[in-house]
């Protein structure tokens, strides 16, 4: 039995059936693959255009768990799998891989086509309510019946987008079987702040910023700084696009660093540091501004930097630097110039939290990876139990990485039952 017909479950069930197992895939929703259908703006960013090492890197310290799953089904093999099902794909700027049709439904139909050919049975609208170990294998109770099986694959997902049916029941089943559940929390989720100047910029996108989540009280050990390349106190950093919203911040960069915000004891324990001009060092920016003042000191400050950032943002930062908006470049004091440069390169923002599981694309936390054999996806604690997909304590950056992990771990589980 496979519990959960998402990305991991669909491939796990198909592969198990292809290998000769009588396989039943149980899904609580009336439709399979609901998260597939709504992901990527209903286009489904199914993987990333990179090698296995690129996928591993997107998961940080936990990425090493994926070496074996990716050896079984890497990004290239996954794309070939979809091509074999008649689904053409395309690579967009930045490396995201989408179906050529821009239709997530075509991704799902490709998976369902393989599932049907495999001979696996799909039971829809049948939520599993409990899972138990028995002398002969496992007992799975649903709202309609009690099922028995020799091997069980749990791919019931995390808690992100609960409207898709992923409400976290699997954690309780696996905890009852002895597994450690790392605190599930939202990841790839927009950030919230109560700072009014952010809300005033709602709708504005800055295409290239560097975001850092900083714990001011943390002194990172030297060994970890060397391993991660992060400065002391920096929990995570990510460069990319940033979107100002009515509630705070969104866009790929903000969502990528959100895992560190939800991992803190409280959002007030960390702050967000924004480098609005990551291509330019602070001393170089200071020199450029002084030279611009020499050339045309009659211009207002925001106009002097107008070719670098949108005027709305520049004016907001000028005000935050406690500089009058009508101040001309030639009138700018050294202290004022230093404050403005500091804000452009490290603008600190207080966070109040995130948009939560309702708006999170994935779940951080879940079943401890220490208790799952990455070579087979079998539980180290319960023989015959396999665990794959988002229910694992695995979360990567935005860009198709998380779907790849789900497909790879699901495929490997089906390969090894």
C-alpha positions, 0 to 999 in steps of 0.5 A: 500500500502507498498512502498519498497520491502526490508526486512521491506516491504516484511514482512509488506506486507505479514503480512498485507495481512495475516490479510485480507487487500488487499495489494499492495507492490510497488518496484522501482527495477525490483527485490525485496530485492536487498540489501538482495541479496548483504548483508553479501557478498551475504550470508545475515547475517539475525540476531544475536544469542542473546535475544531481550535485545542484539539487543536493546543494539546494537542500543545504546540510540535509542535501547529502541524504539525496545522493542515492535517490538522485542516483536512481532518478536524477534531473535528467532521468526525470525529464527523460521519464516525462518525455517517454510519457509524451510530455515535452518540457522546456527550460526557462531563464534561471533553470526552472523546468516546466512542461512545454504546454505550461499545463500542470495537468499534463504533468499529472496525466503523464504520471497517471498514464504510467501508473495505469500501465503499471497495474497499480490500483488507485483509490480516491476519496479514501482518507487513511485514518490510522497505520499499525504494525502487525505480525505479517506487515501493516494494517491501514485503516481508511474511512471505508475499510481496513486494509492489510499489506506486507510493505507500506510506503508513506508519502502523505506529504507535509502541512503546506497548502493544507487546502490540498489535503496535506494536513500532516496526519502522517506525522502521528502515524510514524511517530506512533511507529517510533519515528522522531518528527522534527518540528514541521514548519512553513518553508518557501513562504512569504515574510511578514513585517509591520514596518509601514514603509514596506507596505507603502512600496507594495507591488514593487519588485527589485530583480536582484537583491541579497537577503540575509537572515541574521541572529544578532545574538548568535556567534557561529562556530568558526568550523561552520562558517568555513563550511557554509561560507556564511558570516558569523550570525548569518543563518542563511543568505540568498540572492534573487528577486524581492517583491514588496507586498501589503503584508511584508515581503515575497518573491523568490529571495524572501521565500528561500530564506523563510526556512530560517525565520520559521526555524527561530524560536520567535521572528523577533529573535532574527532580523532580515538584512537586505543588500539592494545593490549586491553587485556593488561594494559599499566603498565603490558605491560611496565613491560613485555617489561622491563622483555623481555629486561632483558632476551634478550636485544640484540633483536631489539624492534620489535622482543621483541614484535613479539609474540603480533602483526604482525611485519609490524605493530610493525615496523611502531609503532617503527618508529612513536615512533621515535625509530630507527628500529635497536635499540636493547632492551638494548639500549632503553631509558625510554622515548623511551619505554614510547612513544612506550607503549603509541602508542600501547595503544593509537595510535591517527589517524587523519581521513579525512572522510568515504567512504560515502553512496556508501560503507555504509551498513546502514544509520544513521539518518532518521525519528525521533523516537519521531514521531512514535509509537513504539507499532504499528509503526504508525505515531503519526502525520498522522493516517493511516501512518506506517513507518518501516525499515531503513528509521527510525532513527535507526542504530545498530552495524554490525552483523545482528542487522540492519536486525533484526530491519527491520524485526521486525518493518516491521512485527509490522507495518503489524500486526497493520494496 
